[in-house]
Amino acid sequence: MSYVLIIGAKSDIAKELARVYAKNGYDLYLAGRDINSLDGLANDIKIRTNQDVQLCEFDITNIESHQAFYDNLNIKPKGTIVVSGYMADQKECETNWQKSFNTMNVNYIGAVSILNIIANDYEQNKDGFIVGISSVAGDRGRKTNYIYGSSKAAFSAYLGGLRNRLNSSGVSVLTVKPGFVATKMTQDLDLPEKLTAQPNDVAEDIFNAQQKKRNILYTKAIWQLIMLIIKHIPEVIFKKLSI
Ligand SMILES: NC(=O)c1ccc[n+]([C@@H]2O[C@H](COP(=O)([O-])OP(=O)(O)OC[C@H]3O[C@@H](n4cnc5c(N)ncnc54)[C@H](OP(=O)(O)O)[C@@H]3O)[C@@H](O)[C@H]2O)c1
């Protein structure tokens, strides 16, 4: 009986991840704020898969609670997936410090806090996997979303370092870099259909990449090529662009 801990479980991508992992024989800890609202999903997964599903109240910005939260999990999870994320309008972030701070707090500081605790446990046991959902927005700072993008860049760098550290302990770390995904987060944006993934496809991609112990996943795959091109535009040109 192996549990997977999904942090930010009310996210549209996380709900699909819960279904995919349960379908493949994992029990679930679904962690998030006001988590009892996932009762219906939890019961549905239990009935369909016969796996155990436990709902755990968790706020990734409540750093002081993280150690006790992990200590209180009866059976330690074999894997942990950090899905939680926060994206506010870039223009609002430029004038509203609280929005900028929450972006960093949710996407980076809180994620580092809980993963530091879990990574130490996995390293000691020489077992486990960690998945972090970062973003292509972290690959290069752009004027349209650099507060969010910089928090994701920091998270990607953290996951890279963690992967390097835990490699010798047999613990895999997967960095996920989605492009556009049709979720609550992007519902007000006009996204190009061909470049936009559905949450269930993203979840399948993540499961397959994690099982293969891959290091970095771009989903949809085309985003790897797009970001390769974007990263190679010389700064003297890039600073004049509006993309
Ligand atoms: N959608 C995209 O195009 C896209 C692209 C690249 C990367 N991503 C990343 O993918 C991940 C999943 O996002 P999504 O697209 O599925 O959006 P979503 O449905 O809006 O999910 C974001 C989740 O993060 C949770 N969250 C926010 N603050 C939290 C906190 N303090 N403690 C615990 N949970 C918190 C939210 O919980 P509440 O429900 O309680 O607010 C929400 O369920 C995020 O990391 C996002 O940055 C998304």
The ligand as an SDF file (V2000), in Angstrom:
LIG
                    3D

 48 52  0  0  0  0  0  0  0  0999 V2000
   -3.0660   26.5040  -15.9310 N   0  0  0  0  0  0  0  0  0  0  0  0
   -1.9330   26.7860  -16.5490 C   0  0  0  0  0  0  0  0  0  0  0  0
   -1.9350   27.2480  -17.7130 O   0  0  0  0  0  0  0  0  0  0  0  0
   -0.6070   26.5130  -15.8870 C   0  0  0  0  0  0  0  0  0  0  0  0
    0.5590   26.6660  -16.6420 C   0  0  0  0  0  0  0  0  0  0  0  0
    1.7940   26.4230  -16.0480 C   0  0  0  0  0  0  0  0  0  0  0  0
    1.8580   26.0220  -14.7320 C   0  0  0  0  0  0  0  0  0  0  0  0
    0.6990   25.8830  -14.0000 N   0  0  0  0  0  0  0  0  0  0  0  0
    0.8270   25.4610  -12.6140 C   0  0  0  0  0  0  0  0  0  0  0  0
    0.0660   24.2840  -12.4180 O   0  0  0  0  0  0  0  0  0  0  0  0
   -0.2840   24.1870  -11.0290 C   0  0  0  0  0  0  0  0  0  0  0  0
   -1.7580   23.8570  -10.8950 C   0  0  0  0  0  0  0  0  0  0  0  0
   -2.5320   24.9700  -11.3210 O   0  0  0  0  0  0  0  0  0  0  0  0
   -3.9260   24.8400  -12.0870 P   0  0  0  0  0  0  0  0  0  0  0  0
   -3.6990   25.3210  -13.4640 O   0  0  0  0  0  0  0  0  0  0  0  0
   -4.5020   23.4890  -11.8620 O   0  0  0  0  0  0  0  0  0  0  0  0
   -4.7520   25.9820  -11.3800 O   0  0  0  0  0  0  0  0  0  0  0  0
   -5.8230   25.9670  -10.1990 P   0  0  0  0  0  0  0  0  0  0  0  0
   -6.9310   25.0310  -10.5390 O   0  0  0  0  0  0  0  0  0  0  0  0
   -6.1460   27.4120   -9.9740 O   0  0  0  0  0  0  0  0  0  0  0  0
   -5.0240   25.3700   -8.9730 O   0  0  0  0  0  0  0  0  0  0  0  0
   -4.1980   26.1140   -8.1080 C   0  0  0  0  0  0  0  0  0  0  0  0
   -4.3880   25.5130   -6.7540 C   0  0  0  0  0  0  0  0  0  0  0  0
   -3.4170   26.0320   -5.8420 O   0  0  0  0  0  0  0  0  0  0  0  0
   -4.0470   26.0960   -4.5940 C   0  0  0  0  0  0  0  0  0  0  0  0
   -3.4620   27.0430   -3.6600 N   0  0  0  0  0  0  0  0  0  0  0  0
   -3.3040   28.3800   -3.8050 C   0  0  0  0  0  0  0  0  0  0  0  0
   -2.8200   28.9090   -2.6730 N   0  0  0  0  0  0  0  0  0  0  0  0
   -2.6910   27.8800   -1.7860 C   0  0  0  0  0  0  0  0  0  0  0  0
   -2.2620   27.7910   -0.4360 C   0  0  0  0  0  0  0  0  0  0  0  0
   -1.8810   28.8760    0.2450 N   0  0  0  0  0  0  0  0  0  0  0  0
   -2.2420   26.5660    0.1570 N   0  0  0  0  0  0  0  0  0  0  0  0
   -2.6510   25.4750   -0.5140 C   0  0  0  0  0  0  0  0  0  0  0  0
   -3.0870   25.4860   -1.7800 N   0  0  0  0  0  0  0  0  0  0  0  0
   -3.1070   26.6880   -2.4110 C   0  0  0  0  0  0  0  0  0  0  0  0
   -5.4640   26.5840   -4.9040 C   0  0  0  0  0  0  0  0  0  0  0  0
   -6.2770   26.2330   -3.7960 O   0  0  0  0  0  0  0  0  0  0  0  0
   -7.7040   26.9070   -3.5250 P   0  0  0  0  0  0  0  0  0  0  0  0
   -8.6310   26.0950   -4.3980 O   0  0  0  0  0  0  0  0  0  0  0  0
   -7.9090   26.7200   -2.0630 O   0  0  0  0  0  0  0  0  0  0  0  0
   -7.5890   28.3450   -3.9480 O   0  0  0  0  0  0  0  0  0  0  0  0
   -5.7840   25.8200   -6.1670 C   0  0  0  0  0  0  0  0  0  0  0  0
   -6.4690   24.6330   -5.9120 O   0  0  0  0  0  0  0  0  0  0  0  0
    0.1090   25.5190  -10.3890 C   0  0  0  0  0  0  0  0  0  0  0  0
    1.3430   25.3690   -9.7230 O   0  0  0  0  0  0  0  0  0  0  0  0
    0.2780   26.4410  -11.5960 C   0  0  0  0  0  0  0  0  0  0  0  0
    1.1530   27.5020  -11.3120 O   0  0  0  0  0  0  0  0  0  0  0  0
   -0.5320   26.1050  -14.5590 C   0  0  0  0  0  0  0  0  0  0  0  0
  1  2  1  0
  2  3  2  0
  2  4  1  0
  4  5  1  0
  4 48  2  0
  5  6  2  0
  6  7  1  0
  7  8  2  0
  8  9  1  0
  8 48  1  0
  9 10  1  0
  9 46  1  0
 10 11  1  0
 11 12  1  0
 11 44  1  0
 12 13  1  0
 13 14  1  0
 14 15  2  0
 14 16  1  0
 14 17  1  0
 17 18  1  0
 18 19  2  0
 18 20  1  0
 18 21  1  0
 21 22  1  0
 22 23  1  0
 23 24  1  0
 23 42  1  0
 24 25  1  0
 25 26  1  0
 25 36  1  0
 26 27  1  0
 26 35  1  0
 27 28  2  0
 28 29  1  0
 29 30  1  0
 29 35  2  0
 30 31  1  0
 30 32  2  0
 32 33  1  0
 33 34  2  0
 34 35  1  0
 36 37  1  0
 36 42  1  0
 37 38  1  0
 38 39  2  0
 38 40  1  0
 38 41  1  0
 42 43  1  0
 44 45  1  0
 44 46  1  0
 46 47  1  0
M  CHG  2   8   1  16  -1
M  END
$$$$
